[in-house]
């Protein structure tokens, strides 16, 4: 087997830029977070932890690779 033919899998998790619905503050969070994430300025819940991928309650702006 040659090194050129080995396929490296892409990770399922990534960082996501999320905007708070209440105040519009932007924040970068991890997609598989293990804690609840709150907005720094208004305290609104942005992402809620779950067993795997977080439930993102804010507006997702883009995914950072």
PQR file with spaces between the fields and no chain letter, atoms N, CA, C, O and H, PARSE charges and radii, in Angstrom:
ATOM       1  N    UNK     1       0.846   -1.178    0.000 -0.4000 1.5000
ATOM       2  CA   UNK     1       0.000    0.000    0.000 -0.0000 2.0000
ATOM       3  C    UNK     1       0.893    1.243    0.000  0.5500 1.7000
ATOM       4  O    UNK     1       1.823    1.353    0.798 -0.5500 1.4000
ATOM       5  N    UNK     2       0.604    2.141   -0.875 -0.4000 1.5000
ATOM       6  CA   UNK     2       1.386    3.371   -0.987 -0.0000 2.0000
ATOM       7  C    UNK     2       0.812    4.450   -0.093  0.5500 1.7000
ATOM       8  O    UNK     2      -0.384    4.461    0.197 -0.5500 1.4000
ATOM       9  H    UNK     2      -0.152    2.051   -1.524  0.4000 1.0000
ATOM      10  N    UNK     3       1.676    5.360    0.343 -0.4000 1.5000
ATOM      11  CA   UNK     3       1.226    6.453    1.208 -0.0000 2.0000
ATOM      12  C    UNK     3       0.274    7.396    0.489  0.5500 1.7000
ATOM      13  O    UNK     3      -0.553    8.039    1.135 -0.5500 1.4000
ATOM      14  H    UNK     3       2.648    5.350    0.107  0.4000 1.0000
ATOM      15  N    UNK     4       0.367    7.491   -0.798 -0.4000 1.5000
ATOM      16  CA   UNK     4      -0.493    8.394   -1.560 -0.0000 2.0000
ATOM      17  C    UNK     4      -1.948    7.933   -1.587  0.5500 1.7000
ATOM      18  O    UNK     4      -2.841    8.748   -1.820 -0.5500 1.4000
ATOM      19  H    UNK     4       1.038    6.968   -1.323  0.4000 1.0000
ATOM      20  N    UNK     5      -2.205    6.659   -1.357 -0.4000 1.5000
ATOM      21  CA   UNK     5      -3.561    6.135   -1.445 -0.0000 2.0000
ATOM      22  C    UNK     5      -4.268    6.066   -0.097  0.5500 1.7000
ATOM      23  O    UNK     5      -5.444    5.708   -0.048 -0.5500 1.4000
ATOM      24  H    UNK     5      -1.480    5.997   -1.167  0.4000 1.0000
ATOM      25  N    UNK     6      -3.591    6.395    0.991 -0.4000 1.5000
ATOM      26  CA   UNK     6      -4.214    6.358    2.308 -0.0000 2.0000
ATOM      27  C    UNK     6      -5.126    7.579    2.467  0.5500 1.7000
ATOM      28  O    UNK     6      -4.682    8.716    2.308 -0.5500 1.4000
ATOM      29  H    UNK     6      -2.635    6.686    0.952  0.4000 1.0000
ATOM      30  N    UNK     7      -6.390    7.339    2.781 -0.4000 1.5000
ATOM      31  CA   UNK     7      -7.359    8.408    2.943 -0.0000 2.0000
ATOM      32  C    UNK     7      -7.479    8.746    4.426  0.5500 1.7000
ATOM      33  O    UNK     7      -7.744    7.874    5.254 -0.5500 1.4000
ATOM      34  H    UNK     7      -6.751    6.416    2.910  0.4000 1.0000
ATOM      35  N    UNK     8      -7.280   10.022    4.750 -0.4000 1.5000
ATOM      36  CA   UNK     8      -7.415   10.472    6.124 -0.0000 2.0000
ATOM      37  C    UNK     8      -8.825   11.015    6.306  0.5500 1.7000
ATOM      38  O    UNK     8      -9.224   11.929    5.585 -0.5500 1.4000
ATOM      39  H    UNK     8      -7.065   10.730    4.078  0.4000 1.0000
ATOM      40  N    UNK     9      -9.598   10.469    7.262 -0.4000 1.5000
ATOM      41  CA   UNK     9     -10.978   10.932    7.424 -0.0000 2.0000
ATOM      42  C    UNK     9     -11.055   12.349    7.967  0.5500 1.7000
ATOM      43  O    UNK     9     -10.210   12.768    8.758 -0.5500 1.4000
ATOM      44  H    UNK     9      -9.274    9.727    7.848  0.4000 1.0000
ATOM      45  N    UNK    10     -12.073   13.080    7.538 -0.4000 1.5000
ATOM      46  CA   UNK    10     -12.317   14.433    8.013 -0.0000 2.0000
ATOM      47  C    UNK    10     -13.034   14.368    9.358  0.5500 1.7000
ATOM      48  O    UNK    10     -13.929   13.541    9.529 -0.5500 1.4000
ATOM      49  H    UNK    10     -12.760   12.740    6.896  0.4000 1.0000
ATOM      50  N    UNK    11     -12.671   15.205   10.302 -0.4000 1.5000
ATOM      51  CA   UNK    11     -13.375   15.178   11.595 -0.0000 2.0000
ATOM      52  C    UNK    11     -14.818   15.650   11.455  0.5500 1.7000
ATOM      53  O    UNK    11     -15.125   16.474   10.593 -0.5500 1.4000
ATOM      54  H    UNK    11     -11.943   15.877   10.163  0.4000 1.0000
ATOM      55  N    UNK    12     -15.699   15.132   12.299 -0.4000 1.5000
ATOM      56  CA   UNK    12     -17.105   15.521   12.259 -0.0000 2.0000
ATOM      57  C    UNK    12     -17.360   16.775   13.072  0.5500 1.7000
ATOM      58  O    UNK    12     -18.396   17.419   12.911 -0.5500 1.4000
ATOM      59  H    UNK    12     -15.450   14.463   12.999  0.4000 1.0000
ATOM      60  N    UNK    13     -16.433   17.125   13.936 -0.4000 1.5000
ATOM      61  CA   UNK    13     -16.594   18.317   14.762 -0.0000 2.0000
ATOM      62  C    UNK    13     -15.795   19.473   14.172  0.5500 1.7000
ATOM      63  O    UNK    13     -14.807   19.268   13.467 -0.5500 1.4000
ATOM      64  H    UNK    13     -15.591   16.602   14.066  0.4000 1.0000
ATOM      65  N    UNK    14     -16.237   20.686   14.471 -0.4000 1.5000
ATOM      66  CA   UNK    14     -15.544   21.869   13.990 -0.0000 2.0000
ATOM      67  C    UNK    14     -15.940   23.071   14.841  0.5500 1.7000
ATOM      68  O    UNK    14     -16.792   22.957   15.722 -0.5500 1.4000
ATOM      69  H    UNK    14     -17.039   20.853   15.044  0.4000 1.0000
ATOM      70  N    UNK    15     -15.335   24.196   14.584 -0.4000 1.5000
ATOM      71  CA   UNK    15     -15.694   25.430   15.264 -0.0000 2.0000
ATOM      72  C    UNK    15     -16.705   26.180   14.404  0.5500 1.7000
ATOM      73  O    UNK    15     -16.615   26.188   13.176 -0.5500 1.4000
ATOM      74  H    UNK    15     -14.643   24.288   13.869  0.4000 1.0000
ATOM      75  N    UNK    16     -17.668   26.808   15.073 -0.4000 1.5000
ATOM      76  CA   UNK    16     -18.767   27.468   14.383 -0.0000 2.0000
ATOM      77  C    UNK    16     -18.896   28.893   14.917  0.5500 1.7000
ATOM      78  O    UNK    16     -18.821   29.123   16.124 -0.5500 1.4000
ATOM      79  H    UNK    16     -17.741   26.801   16.070  0.4000 1.0000
ATOM      80  N    UNK    17     -19.089   29.838   14.013 -0.4000 1.5000
ATOM      81  CA   UNK    17     -19.348   31.217   14.408 -0.0000 2.0000
ATOM      82  C    UNK    17     -20.860   31.376   14.556  0.5500 1.7000
ATOM      83  O    UNK    17     -21.614   31.144   13.611 -0.5500 1.4000
ATOM      84  H    UNK    17     -19.151   29.652   13.032  0.4000 1.0000
ATOM      85  N    UNK    18     -21.296   31.777   15.764 -0.4000 1.5000
ATOM      86  CA   UNK    18     -22.721   31.866   16.083 -0.0000 2.0000
ATOM      87  C    UNK    18     -23.060   33.287   16.522  0.5500 1.7000
ATOM      88  O    UNK    18     -22.301   33.917   17.259 -0.5500 1.4000
ATOM      89  H    UNK    18     -20.684   31.965   16.531  0.4000 1.0000
ATOM      90  N    UNK    19     -24.205   33.785   16.064 -0.4000 1.5000
ATOM      91  CA   UNK    19     -24.672   35.116   16.441 -0.0000 2.0000
ATOM      92  C    UNK    19     -25.839   34.985   17.410  0.5500 1.7000
ATOM      93  O    UNK    19     -26.757   34.196   17.185 -0.5500 1.4000
ATOM      94  H    UNK    19     -24.822   33.273   15.465  0.4000 1.0000
ATOM      95  N    UNK    20     -25.798   35.757   18.482 -0.4000 1.5000
ATOM      96  CA   UNK    20     -26.876   35.772   19.474 -0.0000 2.0000
ATOM      97  C    UNK    20     -28.123   36.375   18.837  0.5500 1.7000
ATOM      98  O    UNK    20     -28.046   37.389   18.144 -0.5500 1.4000
ATOM      99  H    UNK    20     -25.052   36.398   18.664  0.4000 1.0000
ATOM     100  N    UNK    21     -29.262   35.750   19.074 -0.4000 1.5000
ATOM     101  CA   UNK    21     -30.520   36.231   18.503 -0.0000 2.0000
ATOM     102  C    UNK    21     -30.982   37.515   19.187  0.5500 1.7000
ATOM     103  O    UNK    21     -31.567   38.388   18.544 -0.5500 1.4000
ATOM     104  H    UNK    21     -29.324   34.926   19.637  0.4000 1.0000
ATOM     105  N    UNK    22     -30.722   37.631   20.485 -0.4000 1.5000
ATOM     106  CA   UNK    22     -31.234   38.772   21.247 -0.0000 2.0000
ATOM     107  C    UNK    22     -30.440   40.058   21.011  0.5500 1.7000
ATOM     108  O    UNK    22     -31.029   41.114   20.782 -0.5500 1.4000
ATOM     109  H    UNK    22     -30.248   36.922   21.007  0.4000 1.0000
ATOM     110  N    UNK    23     -29.088   39.975   21.065 -0.4000 1.5000
ATOM     111  CA   UNK    23     -28.307   41.217   20.984 -0.0000 2.0000
ATOM     112  C    UNK    23     -27.414   41.308   19.741  0.5500 1.7000
ATOM     113  O    UNK    23     -26.898   42.388   19.452 -0.5500 1.4000
ATOM     114  H    UNK    23     -28.610   39.117   21.250  0.4000 1.0000
ATOM     115  N    UNK    24     -27.214   40.213   18.995 -0.4000 1.5000
ATOM     116  CA   UNK    24     -26.419   40.252   17.778 -0.0000 2.0000
ATOM     117  C    UNK    24     -24.925   40.050   17.987  0.5500 1.7000
ATOM     118  O    UNK    24     -24.152   40.197   17.040 -0.5500 1.4000
ATOM     119  H    UNK    24     -27.634   39.336   19.229  0.4000 1.0000
ATOM     120  N    UNK    25     -24.499   39.718   19.198 -0.4000 1.5000
ATOM     121  CA   UNK    25     -23.085   39.475   19.506 -0.0000 2.0000
ATOM     122  C    UNK    25     -22.624   38.181   18.816  0.5500 1.7000
ATOM     123  O    UNK    25     -23.329   37.172   18.853 -0.5500 1.4000
ATOM     124  H    UNK    25     -25.127   39.599   19.968  0.4000 1.0000
ATOM     125  N    UNK    26     -21.439   38.213   18.186 -0.4000 1.5000
ATOM     126  CA   UNK    26     -20.873   37.029   17.541 -0.0000 2.0000
ATOM     127  C    UNK    26     -19.959   36.297   18.498  0.5500 1.7000
ATOM     128  O    UNK    26     -19.271   36.921   19.306 -0.5500 1.4000
ATOM     129  H    UNK    26     -20.867   39.033   18.155  0.4000 1.0000
ATOM     130  N    UNK    27     -19.946   34.957   18.411 -0.4000 1.5000
ATOM     131  CA   UNK    27     -19.098   34.142   19.265 -0.0000 2.0000
ATOM     132  C    UNK    27     -18.713   32.878   18.519  0.5500 1.7000
ATOM     133  O    UNK    27     -19.531   32.303   17.801 -0.5500 1.4000
ATOM     134  H    UNK    27     -20.505   34.450   17.754  0.4000 1.0000
ATOM     135  N    UNK    28     -17.473   32.444   18.684 -0.4000 1.5000
ATOM     136  CA   UNK    28     -16.987   31.207   18.078 -0.0000 2.0000
ATOM     137  C    UNK    28     -17.072   30.117   19.136  0.5500 1.7000
ATOM     138  O    UNK    28     -16.511   30.249   20.224 -0.5500 1.4000
ATOM     139  H    UNK    28     -16.808   32.911   19.267  0.4000 1.0000
ATOM     140  N    UNK    29     -17.787   29.025   18.804 -0.4000 1.5000
ATOM     141  CA   UNK    29     -17.944   27.920   19.741 -0.0000 2.0000
ATOM     142  C    UNK    29     -17.598   26.610   19.052  0.5500 1.7000
ATOM     143  O    UNK    29     -17.529   26.541   17.825 -0.5500 1.4000
ATOM     144  H    UNK    29     -18.242   28.917   17.920  0.4000 1.0000
ATOM     145  N    UNK    30     -17.380   25.565   19.856 -0.4000 1.5000
ATOM     146  CA   UNK    30     -17.101   24.228   19.345 -0.0000 2.0000
ATOM     147  C    UNK    30     -18.424   23.519   19.087  0.5500 1.7000
ATOM     148  O    UNK    30     -19.341   23.612   19.902 -0.5500 1.4000
ATOM     149  H    UNK    30     -17.436   25.621   20.853  0.4000 1.0000
ATOM     150  N    UNK    31     -18.536   22.819   17.977 -0.4000 1.5000
ATOM     151  CA   UNK    31     -19.809   22.211   17.596 -0.0000 2.0000
ATOM     152  C    UNK    31     -20.239   21.076   18.526  0.5500 1.7000
ATOM     153  O    UNK    31     -21.434   20.802   18.637 -0.5500 1.4000
ATOM     154  H    UNK    31     -17.791   22.743   17.315  0.4000 1.0000
ATOM     155  N    UNK    32     -19.303   20.414   19.190 -0.4000 1.5000
ATOM     156  CA   UNK    32     -19.621   19.314   20.103 -0.0000 2.0000
ATOM     157  C    UNK    32     -19.287   19.728   21.542  0.5500 1.7000
ATOM     158  O    UNK    32     -18.564   19.020   22.242 -0.5500 1.4000
ATOM     159  H    UNK    32     -18.332   20.637   19.100  0.4000 1.0000
ATOM     160  N    UNK    33     -19.808   20.856   21.968 -0.4000 1.5000
ATOM     161  CA   UNK    33     -19.485   21.383   23.288 -0.0000 2.0000
ATOM     162  C    UNK    33     -20.071   20.507   24.401  0.5500 1.7000
ATOM     163  O    UNK    33     -21.113   19.875   24.226 -0.5500 1.4000
ATOM     164  H    UNK    33     -20.395   21.431   21.399  0.4000 1.0000
ATOM     165  N    UNK    34     -19.396   20.483   25.530 -0.4000 1.5000
ATOM     166  CA   UNK    34     -19.851   19.683   26.667 -0.0000 2.0000
ATOM     167  C    UNK    34     -20.459   20.541   27.767  0.5500 1.7000
ATOM     168  O    UNK    34     -20.874   20.017   28.800 -0.5500 1.4000
ATOM     169  H    UNK    34     -18.550   20.997   25.673  0.4000 1.0000
ATOM     170  N    UNK    35     -20.515   21.844   27.561 -0.4000 1.5000
ATOM     171  CA   UNK    35     -21.141   22.753   28.525 -0.0000 2.0000
ATOM     172  C    UNK    35     -22.093   23.681   27.785  0.5500 1.7000
ATOM     173  O    UNK    35     -21.963   23.885   26.578 -0.5500 1.4000
ATOM     174  H    UNK    35     -20.178   22.270   26.721  0.4000 1.0000
ATOM     175  N    UNK    36     -23.041   24.237   28.510 -0.4000 1.5000
ATOM     176  CA   UNK    36     -23.947   25.221   27.920 -0.0000 2.0000
ATOM     177  C    UNK    36     -23.175   26.516   27.678  0.5500 1.7000
ATOM     178  O    UNK    36     -22.395   26.944   28.529 -0.5500 1.4000
ATOM     179  H    UNK    36     -23.146   24.071   29.491  0.4000 1.0000
ATOM     180  N    UNK    37     -23.392   27.139   26.519 -0.4000 1.5000
ATOM     181  CA   UNK    37     -22.696   28.370   26.145 -0.0000 2.0000
ATOM     182  C    UNK    37     -23.696   29.520   26.175  0.5500 1.7000
ATOM     183  O    UNK    37     -24.766   29.451   25.570 -0.5500 1.4000
ATOM     184  H    UNK    37     -24.025   26.791   25.828  0.4000 1.0000
ATOM     185  N    UNK    38     -23.320   30.587   26.899 -0.4000 1.5000
ATOM     186  CA   UNK    38     -24.159   31.772   27.027 -0.0000 2.0000
ATOM     187  C    UNK    38     -23.483   32.955   26.343  0.5500 1.7000
ATOM     188  O    UNK    38     -22.260   32.989   26.210 -0.5500 1.4000
ATOM     189  H    UNK    38     -22.451   30.643   27.390  0.4000 1.0000
ATOM     190  N    UNK    39     -24.285   33.920   25.912 -0.4000 1.5000
ATOM     191  CA   UNK    39     -23.777   35.154   25.317 -0.0000 2.0000
ATOM     192  C    UNK    39     -23.034   35.947   26.386  0.5500 1.7000
ATOM     193  O    UNK    39     -23.484   36.027   27.529 -0.5500 1.4000
ATOM     194  H    UNK    39     -25.279   33.892   26.020  0.4000 1.0000
ATOM     195  N    UNK    40     -21.902   36.528   26.018 -0.4000 1.5000
ATOM     196  CA   UNK    40     -21.108   37.287   26.983 -0.0000 2.0000
ATOM     197  C    UNK    40     -21.741   38.624   27.346  0.5500 1.7000
ATOM     198  O    UNK    40     -21.534   39.119   28.454 -0.5500 1.4000
ATOM     199  H    UNK    40     -21.536   36.462   25.090  0.4000 1.0000
ATOM     200  N    UNK    41     -22.504   39.212   26.440 -0.4000 1.5000
ATOM     201  CA   UNK    41     -23.046   40.543   26.721 -0.0000 2.0000
ATOM     202  C    UNK    41     -24.433   40.508   27.360  0.5500 1.7000
ATOM     203  O    UNK    41     -24.693   41.280   28.283 -0.5500 1.4000
ATOM     204  H    UNK    41     -22.672   38.809   25.541  0.4000 1.0000
ATOM     205  N    UNK    42     -25.333   39.635   26.897 -0.4000 1.5000
ATOM     206  CA   UNK    42     -26.702   39.656   27.429 -0.0000 2.0000
ATOM     207  C    UNK    42     -27.065   38.427   28.262  0.5500 1.7000
ATOM     208  O    UNK    42     -28.072   38.457   28.969 -0.5500 1.4000
ATOM     209  H    UNK    42     -25.122   39.008   26.148  0.4000 1.0000
ATOM     210  N    UNK    43     -26.290   37.359   28.204 -0.4000 1.5000
ATOM     211  CA   UNK    43     -26.551   36.173   29.006 -0.0000 2.0000
ATOM     212  C    UNK    43     -27.536   35.191   28.397  0.5500 1.7000
ATOM     213  O    UNK    43     -27.920   34.229   29.061 -0.5500 1.4000
ATOM     214  H    UNK    43     -25.472   37.334   27.629  0.4000 1.0000
ATOM     215  N    UNK    44     -27.953   35.398   27.167 -0.4000 1.5000
ATOM     216  CA   UNK    44     -28.874   34.501   26.468 -0.0000 2.0000
ATOM     217  C    UNK    44     -28.172   33.176   26.158  0.5500 1.7000
ATOM     218  O    UNK    44     -26.987   33.172   25.823 -0.5500 1.4000
ATOM     219  H    UNK    44     -27.641   36.180   26.627  0.4000 1.0000
ATOM     220  N    UNK    45     -28.890   32.049   26.266 -0.4000 1.5000
ATOM     221  CA   UNK    45     -28.337   30.732   25.942 -0.0000 2.0000
ATOM     222  C    UNK    45     -28.132   30.626   24.430  0.5500 1.7000
ATOM     223  O    UNK    45     -29.079   30.794   23.661 -0.5500 1.4000
ATOM     224  H    UNK    45     -29.852   32.052   26.539  0.4000 1.0000
ATOM     225  N    UNK    46     -26.894   30.349   24.004 -0.4000 1.5000
ATOM     226  CA   UNK    46     -26.569   30.251   22.577 -0.0000 2.0000
ATOM     227  C    UNK    46     -26.522   28.794   22.119  0.5500 1.7000
ATOM     228  O    UNK    46     -27.044   28.453   21.058 -0.5500 1.4000
ATOM     229  H    UNK    46     -26.125   30.213   24.629  0.4000 1.0000
ATOM     230  N    UNK    47     -25.886   27.926   22.938 -0.4000 1.5000
ATOM     231  CA   UNK    47     -25.758   26.515   22.590 -0.0000 2.0000
ATOM     232  C    UNK    47     -25.995   25.672   23.827  0.5500 1.7000
ATOM     233  O    UNK    47     -25.448   25.947   24.896 -0.5500 1.4000
ATOM     234  H    UNK    47     -25.462   28.203   23.800  0.4000 1.0000
ATOM     235  N    UNK    48     -26.815   24.643   23.672 -0.4000 1.5000
ATOM     236  CA   UNK    48     -27.149   23.760   24.780 -0.0000 2.0000
ATOM     237  C    UNK    48     -26.453   22.423   24.552  0.5500 1.7000
ATOM     238  O    UNK    48     -26.492   21.876   23.450 -0.5500 1.4000
ATOM     239  H    UNK    48     -27.259   24.420   22.804  0.4000 1.0000
ATOM     240  N    UNK    49     -25.815   21.900   25.601 -0.4000 1.5000
ATOM     241  CA   UNK    49     -25.094   20.638   25.468 -0.0000 2.0000
ATOM     242  C    UNK    49     -26.076   19.495   25.247  0.5500 1.7000
ATOM     243  O    UNK    49     -27.232   19.547   25.668 -0.5500 1.4000
ATOM     244  H    UNK    49     -25.783   22.345   26.496  0.4000 1.0000
ATOM     245  N    UNK    50     -25.580   18.467   24.576 -0.4000 1.5000
ATOM     246  CA   UNK    50     -26.353   17.243   24.368 -0.0000 2.0000
ATOM     247  C    UNK    50     -25.364   16.086   24.373  0.5500 1.7000
ATOM     248  O    UNK    50     -24.195   16.275   24.710 -0.5500 1.4000
ATOM     249  H    UNK    50     -24.641   18.426   24.235  0.4000 1.0000
ATOM     250  N    UNK    51     -25.800   14.927   24.015 -0.4000 1.5000
ATOM     251  CA   UNK    51     -24.922   13.760   24.044 -0.0000 2.0000
ATOM     252  C    UNK    51     -23.785   13.840   23.046  0.5500 1.7000
ATOM     253  O    UNK    51     -22.694   13.337   23.312 -0.5500 1.4000
ATOM     254  H    UNK    51     -26.749   14.773   23.741  0.4000 1.0000
ATOM     255  N    UNK    52     -24.021   14.461   21.905 -0.4000 1.5000
ATOM     256  CA   UNK    52     -22.961   14.569   20.896 -0.0000 2.0000
ATOM     257  C    UNK    52     -22.893   16.000   20.377  0.5500 1.7000
ATOM     258  O    UNK    52     -22.242   16.843   20.993 -0.5500 1.4000
ATOM     259  H    UNK    52     -24.908   14.869   21.688  0.4000 1.0000
ATOM     260  N    UNK    53     -23.536   16.284   19.280 -0.4000 1.5000
ATOM     261  CA   UNK    53     -23.510   17.621   18.703 -0.0000 2.0000
ATOM     262  C    UNK    53     -24.407   18.556   19.520  0.5500 1.7000
ATOM     263  O    UNK    53     -25.518   18.183   19.895 -0.5500 1.4000
ATOM     264  H    UNK    53     -24.064   15.599   18.779  0.4000 1.0000
ATOM     265  N    UNK    54     -23.927   19.753   19.790 -0.4000 1.5000
ATOM     266  CA   UNK    54     -24.672   20.709   20.612 -0.0000 2.0000
ATOM     267  C    UNK    54     -25.901   21.224   19.870  0.5500 1.7000
ATOM     268  O    UNK    54     -25.891   21.328   18.643 -0.5500 1.4000
ATOM     269  H    UNK    54     -23.024   20.056   19.486  0.4000 1.0000
ATOM     270  N    UNK    55     -26.943   21.542   20.604 -0.4000 1.5000
ATOM     271  CA   UNK    55     -28.131   22.182   20.037 -0.0000 2.0000
ATOM     272  C    UNK    55     -27.867   23.678   20.010  0.5500 1.7000
ATOM     273  O    UNK    55     -27.895   24.339   21.047 -0.5500 1.4000
ATOM     274  H    UNK    55     -26.951   21.457   21.600  0.4000 1.0000
ATOM     275  N    UNK    56     -27.612   24.209   18.823 -0.4000 1.5000
ATOM     276  CA   UNK    56     -27.263   25.618   18.680 -0.0000 2.0000
ATOM     277  C    UNK    56     -28.543   26.423   18.524  0.5500 1.7000
ATOM     278  O    UNK    56     -29.311   26.217   17.584 -0.5500 1.4000
ATOM     279  H    UNK    56     -27.589   23.671   17.980  0.4000 1.0000
ATOM     280  N    UNK    57     -28.763   27.345   19.460 -0.4000 1.5000
ATOM     281  CA   UNK    57     -29.992   28.132   19.488 -0.0000 2.0000
ATOM     282  C    UNK    57     -29.831   29.483   18.811  0.5500 1.7000
ATOM     283  O    UNK    57     -30.824   30.142   18.502 -0.5500 1.4000
ATOM     284  H    UNK    57     -28.139   27.513   20.223  0.4000 1.0000
ATOM     285  N    UNK    58     -28.591   29.906   18.575 -0.4000 1.5000
ATOM     286  CA   UNK    58     -28.336   31.163   17.888 -0.0000 2.0000
ATOM     287  C    UNK    58     -28.300   30.959   16.379  0.5500 1.7000
ATOM     288  O    UNK    58     -28.528   29.857   15.881 -0.5500 1.4000
ATOM     289  H    UNK    58     -27.784   29.371   18.826  0.4000 1.0000
ATOM     290  N    UNK    59     -28.012   32.028   15.668 -0.4000 1.5000
ATOM     291  CA   UNK    59     -27.918   31.966   14.202 -0.0000 2.0000
ATOM     292  C    UNK    59     -26.495   31.576   13.814  0.5500 1.7000
ATOM     293  O    UNK    59     -25.540   32.250   14.200 -0.5500 1.4000
ATOM     294  H    UNK    59     -27.827   32.924   16.073  0.4000 1.0000
ATOM     295  N    UNK    60     -26.351   30.495   13.055 -0.4000 1.5000
ATOM     296  CA   UNK    60     -25.029   30.035   12.595 -0.0000 2.0000
ATOM     297  C    UNK    60     -24.610   30.885   11.427  0.5500 1.7000
ATOM     298  O    UNK    60     -25.296   30.928   10.405 -0.5500 1.4000
ATOM     299  H    UNK    60     -27.127   29.948   12.742  0.4000 1.0000
ATOM     300  N    UNK    61     -23.475   31.570   11.567 -0.4000 1.5000
ATOM     301  CA   UNK    61     -22.973   32.422   10.487 -0.0000 2.0000
ATOM     302  C    UNK    61     -22.115   31.640    9.510  0.5500 1.7000
ATOM     303  O    UNK    61     -22.347   31.694    8.302 -0.5500 1.4000
ATOM     304  H    UNK    61     -22.918   31.534   12.396  0.4000 1.0000
ATOM     305  N    UNK    62     -21.126   30.914   10.017 -0.4000 1.5000
ATOM     306  CA   UNK    62     -20.304   30.076    9.144 -0.0000 2.0000
ATOM     307  C    UNK    62     -19.539   29.049    9.964  0.5500 1.7000
ATOM     308  O    UNK    62     -19.453   29.135   11.189 -0.5500 1.4000
ATOM     309  H    UNK    62     -20.937   30.871   10.999  0.4000 1.0000
ATOM     310  N    UNK    63     -18.991   28.080    9.252 -0.4000 1.5000
ATOM     311  CA   UNK    63     -18.208   27.023    9.874 -0.0000 2.0000
ATOM     312  C    UNK    63     -16.734   27.305    9.623  0.5500 1.7000
ATOM     313  O    UNK    63     -16.335   27.565    8.488 -0.5500 1.4000
ATOM     314  H    UNK    63     -19.061   28.010    8.257  0.4000 1.0000
ATOM     315  N    UNK    64     -15.937   27.257   10.657 -0.4000 1.5000
ATOM     316  CA   UNK    64     -14.505   27.507   10.530 -0.0000 2.0000
ATOM     317  C    UNK    64     -13.776   26.185   10.405  0.5500 1.7000
ATOM     318  O    UNK    64     -13.817   25.358   11.317 -0.5500 1.4000
ATOM     319  H    UNK    64     -16.260   27.046   11.579  0.4000 1.0000
ATOM     320  N    UNK    65     -13.110   25.984    9.284 -0.4000 1.5000
ATOM     321  CA   UNK    65     -12.401   24.712    9.060 -0.0000 2.0000
ATOM     322  C    UNK    65     -11.024   24.720    9.634  0.5500 1.7000
ATOM     323  O    UNK    65     -10.305   23.727    9.528 -0.5500 1.4000
ATOM     324  H    UNK    65     -13.077   26.655    8.543  0.4000 1.0000
